[in-house]
């Protein structure tokens, strides 16, 4: 306990130290990223498209590798890696979206292919790039290298995502929980689905430069999934996901700083531990309710749609 207090006080001291702005930037980046993880993670989790988001995340590595390779050969001198990442992410989102809508039975095959081919292309391009380029830095990132410009980009994306979520919340909720009914009511569910994938692709590109591909996938699912055990609506799940993401990010940074461990990996382990703990509690309560007699767990009602929990 005493060690934990000392570690936390040391991290707080580093955040307040004017000579260590990178620690402060990392904390702010974690809190800003939490908005994206909570809002988008809730949509990804409810629509059960975590696999799609994972494939898009890994396809990003192919775009990064291509950008580095072309820049090193002078073909596209000065092109930033984020440009290639964005191109590959949007292309992957469009391909996955079209296959999901038009050929549902081939969805898993395409997702796995994009996942594997995107990563492999990235590794190959990076291997052929003169100089030293470590793919692991893109997979796991380094949130301590976030700059002031990166924070501005994150803030702008946060505002854009919050604005879209507020403006199209009824369409998001309807298409997520009862797509057939939403179609009958005139909601363009296919367009909503493609828009979700496009926004997730852009967010993944920006976030992976800070925290890495692995942490993006984990934080798009674990905080929202944990919040889903108690949430009664999509909005509640979004709010809970944001709060938990912020707690995991700040806690992971503090623990990583105090224990001299990679902050991103600590954040993921912390989020995973809490998620598994919540799942265990949920399972225990379900078993207890079953032993006491008839099923007494109440379902979750979301705007007239009943979805059993457990």
C-alpha positions as CSV (number, residue, x, y, z in Angstrom):
1,X,0.0,0.0,0.0
2,X,2.8,2.4,1.0
3,X,4.6,1.6,-2.2
4,X,1.5,2.4,-4.3
5,X,1.1,5.7,-2.6
6,X,4.7,6.6,-3.2
7,X,4.4,5.6,-6.9
8,X,1.3,7.7,-7.3
9,X,2.9,10.7,-5.6
10,X,5.9,10.4,-7.8
11,X,3.8,10.4,-10.9
12,X,1.8,13.4,-9.8
13,X,5.1,15.2,-9.1
14,X,6.3,14.4,-12.6
15,X,3.0,15.7,-14.1
16,X,3.4,19.0,-12.2
17,X,7.1,19.3,-13.0
18,X,7.5,22.1,-15.6
19,X,10.7,20.4,-16.8
20,X,8.8,17.2,-17.8
21,X,6.1,18.3,-20.2
22,X,6.1,14.8,-21.9
23,X,4.5,13.3,-18.8
24,X,1.8,15.9,-18.7
25,X,1.2,15.5,-22.5
26,X,0.9,11.7,-22.0
27,X,-1.8,12.1,-19.3
28,X,-3.8,14.6,-21.4
29,X,-3.5,12.3,-24.4
30,X,-4.8,9.4,-22.3
31,X,-7.8,11.4,-21.1
32,X,-8.6,12.8,-24.6
33,X,-8.2,9.3,-26.1
34,X,-10.7,8.0,-23.5
35,X,-13.5,10.0,-25.2
36,X,-12.9,8.1,-28.4
37,X,-12.5,4.8,-26.7
38,X,-15.6,5.2,-24.7
39,X,-17.9,6.5,-27.5
40,X,-16.7,4.5,-30.4
41,X,-16.0,1.4,-28.2
42,X,-19.6,1.3,-27.1
43,X,-20.8,1.3,-30.7
44,X,-18.2,-1.3,-31.7
45,X,-19.1,-3.5,-28.8
46,X,-22.9,-3.3,-29.2
47,X,-22.7,-3.9,-32.9
48,X,-20.3,-6.8,-32.4
49,X,-17.7,-5.5,-34.9
50,X,-14.6,-5.7,-32.7
51,X,-13.1,-8.1,-35.3
52,X,-13.7,-5.5,-38.0
53,X,-12.0,-2.8,-35.9
54,X,-9.1,-5.1,-35.3
55,X,-8.6,-5.8,-39.0
56,X,-8.6,-2.1,-39.7
57,X,-6.1,-1.5,-37.0
58,X,-3.7,-4.1,-38.3
59,X,-4.1,-2.9,-41.9
60,X,-2.8,0.5,-40.7
61,X,0.7,-1.1,-40.4
62,X,0.7,-1.8,-44.1
63,X,0.1,1.9,-44.9
64,X,2.8,3.0,-42.5
65,X,5.3,0.6,-44.0
66,X,4.4,1.7,-47.5
67,X,4.8,5.4,-46.6
68,X,8.2,4.9,-45.0
69,X,9.4,2.8,-48.0
70,X,8.3,5.4,-50.6
71,X,9.7,8.2,-48.7
72,X,13.1,6.5,-48.3
73,X,13.3,5.8,-52.0
74,X,12.4,9.4,-52.9
75,X,9.3,8.4,-54.7
76,X,7.1,10.4,-52.4
77,X,9.6,12.4,-50.4
78,X,8.3,13.8,-47.2
79,X,5.1,11.8,-47.1
80,X,4.2,11.2,-43.4
81,X,3.4,7.7,-42.2
82,X,0.0,8.8,-41.1
83,X,-1.0,9.5,-44.7
84,X,-0.4,5.9,-45.8
85,X,-2.0,4.7,-42.6
86,X,-5.1,6.7,-43.3
87,X,-5.3,5.4,-46.9
88,X,-5.0,1.8,-45.9
89,X,-7.4,2.2,-43.0
90,X,-10.2,3.7,-45.1
91,X,-9.6,1.2,-47.9
92,X,-9.8,-1.7,-45.4
93,X,-13.0,-0.2,-43.8
94,X,-14.6,0.2,-47.2
95,X,-13.7,-3.4,-48.3
96,X,-14.8,-4.9,-45.0
97,X,-18.0,-2.9,-45.0
98,X,-19.0,-3.9,-48.6
99,X,-18.3,-7.5,-47.9
100,X,-20.2,-7.5,-44.7
101,X,-23.3,-5.9,-46.4
102,X,-23.2,-7.9,-49.7
103,X,-21.6,-11.2,-48.9
104,X,-22.1,-12.0,-45.2
105,X,-20.9,-15.6,-45.5
106,X,-17.4,-14.3,-46.6
107,X,-17.0,-11.8,-43.9
108,X,-14.7,-13.8,-41.6
109,X,-12.5,-14.7,-44.5
110,X,-12.0,-11.2,-45.6
111,X,-11.5,-9.9,-42.1
112,X,-8.8,-12.4,-41.4
113,X,-7.2,-11.8,-44.8
114,X,-7.0,-8.0,-44.3
115,X,-5.7,-8.5,-40.7
116,X,-2.9,-10.8,-41.8
117,X,-2.0,-9.2,-45.2
118,X,-2.0,-5.7,-43.8
119,X,0.5,-6.6,-41.0
120,X,2.7,-8.7,-43.4
121,X,2.9,-5.9,-45.9
122,X,3.9,-3.4,-43.2
123,X,6.6,-5.7,-42.0
124,X,7.9,-6.3,-45.5
125,X,7.9,-2.6,-46.4
126,X,9.6,-1.7,-43.2
127,X,12.2,-4.4,-43.7
128,X,13.1,-2.9,-47.1
129,X,13.3,0.6,-45.8
130,X,16.9,1.8,-45.4
131,X,17.8,2.7,-41.8
132,X,16.3,1.4,-38.6
133,X,12.6,1.1,-38.3
134,X,11.1,-1.1,-35.6
135,X,7.6,-2.5,-36.2
136,X,7.1,-3.0,-32.5
137,X,7.0,0.8,-32.0
138,X,3.9,0.9,-34.1
139,X,2.3,-2.1,-32.5
140,X,2.7,-0.9,-29.0
141,X,3.4,2.8,-29.4
142,X,4.8,5.2,-26.8
143,X,2.4,7.6,-25.3
144,X,5.3,9.5,-23.6
145,X,6.2,10.8,-27.1
146,X,2.9,12.7,-27.7
147,X,3.4,16.3,-28.8
148,X,1.3,19.4,-28.3
149,X,0.2,19.2,-32.0
150,X,-0.9,15.6,-31.4
151,X,-3.1,16.8,-28.5
152,X,-4.8,19.4,-30.7
153,X,-5.6,16.7,-33.3
154,X,-7.0,14.4,-30.6
155,X,-9.1,17.3,-29.3
156,X,-10.5,18.0,-32.7
157,X,-11.4,14.4,-33.3
158,X,-13.0,14.2,-29.9
159,X,-15.3,17.1,-30.8
160,X,-16.1,15.6,-34.2
161,X,-17.0,12.2,-32.7
162,X,-19.1,13.7,-29.9
163,X,-20.9,15.9,-32.4
164,X,-21.7,13.0,-34.7
165,X,-22.8,10.8,-31.8
166,X,-25.1,13.5,-30.4
167,X,-26.6,14.4,-33.9
168,X,-27.2,10.8,-35.0
169,X,-27.7,9.1,-31.7
170,X,-31.3,7.8,-32.5
171,X,-30.0,6.3,-35.8
172,X,-27.0,4.7,-34.0
173,X,-29.2,3.2,-31.3
174,X,-31.9,1.9,-33.6
175,X,-29.5,0.3,-36.1
176,X,-27.4,-1.2,-33.3
177,X,-30.1,-3.0,-31.4
178,X,-32.8,-3.7,-34.0
179,X,-31.6,-3.3,-37.5
180,X,-34.6,-4.7,-39.2
181,X,-37.0,-2.4,-37.3
182,X,-34.7,0.5,-38.1
183,X,-34.9,-0.2,-41.8
184,X,-38.7,-0.3,-41.6
185,X,-38.7,3.1,-39.9
186,X,-36.6,4.5,-42.7
187,X,-33.1,4.5,-41.0
188,X,-30.4,4.1,-43.6
189,X,-28.7,1.3,-41.7
190,X,-26.2,0.5,-44.4
191,X,-25.0,4.1,-44.6
192,X,-24.8,4.2,-40.8
193,X,-22.7,1.0,-40.8
194,X,-20.3,2.4,-43.4
195,X,-20.0,5.7,-41.6
196,X,-19.2,3.9,-38.3
197,X,-16.4,2.0,-40.0
198,X,-15.0,5.2,-41.6
199,X,-15.0,7.1,-38.3
200,X,-13.4,4.1,-36.5
201,X,-10.7,3.9,-39.2
202,X,-9.8,7.6,-38.8
203,X,-9.8,7.3,-35.0
204,X,-7.6,4.1,-35.2
205,X,-5.0,5.9,-37.4
206,X,-4.7,8.8,-35.0
207,X,-4.7,6.7,-31.8
208,X,-2.3,4.1,-33.0
209,X,0.4,6.8,-33.4
210,X,0.1,7.5,-29.6
211,X,-0.7,4.2,-28.0
212,X,0.0,1.5,-30.7
213,X,-2.2,-0.9,-32.5
214,X,-2.5,-3.4,-29.7
215,X,-3.7,-0.9,-27.2
216,X,-6.2,0.6,-29.7
217,X,-7.9,-2.8,-30.1
218,X,-8.0,-3.5,-26.4
219,X,-9.3,-0.1,-25.4
220,X,-12.0,-0.1,-28.1
221,X,-13.5,-3.2,-26.4
222,X,-12.5,-3.6,-22.7
223,X,-13.8,-0.3,-21.1
224,X,-17.0,-0.4,-23.1
225,X,-17.5,-4.1,-22.4
226,X,-17.0,-3.5,-18.7
227,X,-19.4,-0.6,-18.7
228,X,-22.0,-2.7,-20.5
229,X,-22.4,-4.9,-17.5
230,X,-24.2,-2.0,-15.7
231,X,-25.4,0.3,-18.5
232,X,-29.1,0.5,-19.3
233,X,-28.7,2.3,-22.6
234,X,-26.2,3.0,-25.3
235,X,-25.6,6.5,-23.9
236,X,-24.9,5.0,-20.5
237,X,-22.5,2.6,-22.0
238,X,-20.7,5.4,-23.8
239,X,-20.4,7.5,-20.6
240,X,-19.3,4.5,-18.6
241,X,-16.7,3.6,-21.2
242,X,-15.3,7.1,-21.2
243,X,-15.0,7.1,-17.4
244,X,-13.4,3.7,-17.3
245,X,-11.0,4.5,-20.2
246,X,-9.9,7.6,-18.4
247,X,-9.3,5.7,-15.1
248,X,-7.4,2.9,-16.9
249,X,-5.2,5.4,-18.8
250,X,-4.4,7.5,-15.8
251,X,-3.9,4.4,-13.6
252,X,-1.8,2.7,-16.2
253,X,0.5,5.7,-16.7
254,X,1.0,6.1,-12.9
255,X,1.8,2.4,-12.5
256,X,4.0,2.3,-15.5
257,X,5.9,5.4,-14.3
258,X,6.3,4.0,-10.8
259,X,7.3,0.5,-11.8
260,X,9.4,1.6,-14.8
261,X,7.2,-0.4,-17.2
262,X,5.8,0.4,-20.7
263,X,2.7,2.5,-20.0
264,X,0.6,1.2,-22.9
265,X,1.1,-2.5,-21.8
266,X,0.2,-1.6,-18.2
267,X,-3.0,0.2,-19.3
268,X,-4.1,-2.9,-21.3
269,X,-3.4,-5.3,-18.5
270,X,-5.2,-3.1,-16.0
271,X,-8.3,-2.8,-18.3
272,X,-8.2,-6.5,-19.0
273,X,-8.0,-7.4,-15.3
274,X,-11.0,-5.2,-14.4
275,X,-13.0,-6.6,-17.3
276,X,-12.3,-10.2,-16.3
277,X,-13.1,-9.3,-12.7
278,X,-16.5,-7.8,-13.7
279,X,-17.2,-10.8,-15.9
280,X,-16.5,-13.1,-13.0
281,X,-18.8,-11.1,-10.7
282,X,-21.5,-11.2,-13.3
283,X,-21.2,-14.9,-13.7
284,X,-21.3,-15.5,-10.0
285,X,-24.5,-13.4,-9.6
286,X,-26.1,-15.3,-12.4
287,X,-25.3,-18.6,-10.8
288,X,-26.6,-17.4,-7.5
289,X,-29.8,-16.3,-9.0
290,X,-30.3,-19.6,-10.7
291,X,-29.8,-21.5,-7.5
292,X,-32.3,-19.4,-5.6
293,X,-35.1,-20.4,-7.9
294,X,-36.6,-19.0,-11.1
295,X,-34.5,-16.6,-13.1
296,X,-34.8,-13.2,-11.4
297,X,-32.3,-11.3,-13.5
298,X,-33.9,-8.5,-15.2
299,X,-33.2,-7.7,-18.9
300,X,-32.0,-4.4,-20.3
301,X,-34.6,-2.2,-22.0
302,X,-33.3,0.1,-24.6
303,X,-36.0,2.4,-26.0
304,X,-38.7,-0.2,-26.3
305,X,-36.3,-3.0,-27.3
306,X,-35.8,-5.8,-24.8
307,X,-32.4,-7.5,-24.7
308,X,-31.7,-10.2,-22.1
309,X,-28.6,-9.8,-20.1
310,X,-26.4,-12.6,-19.0
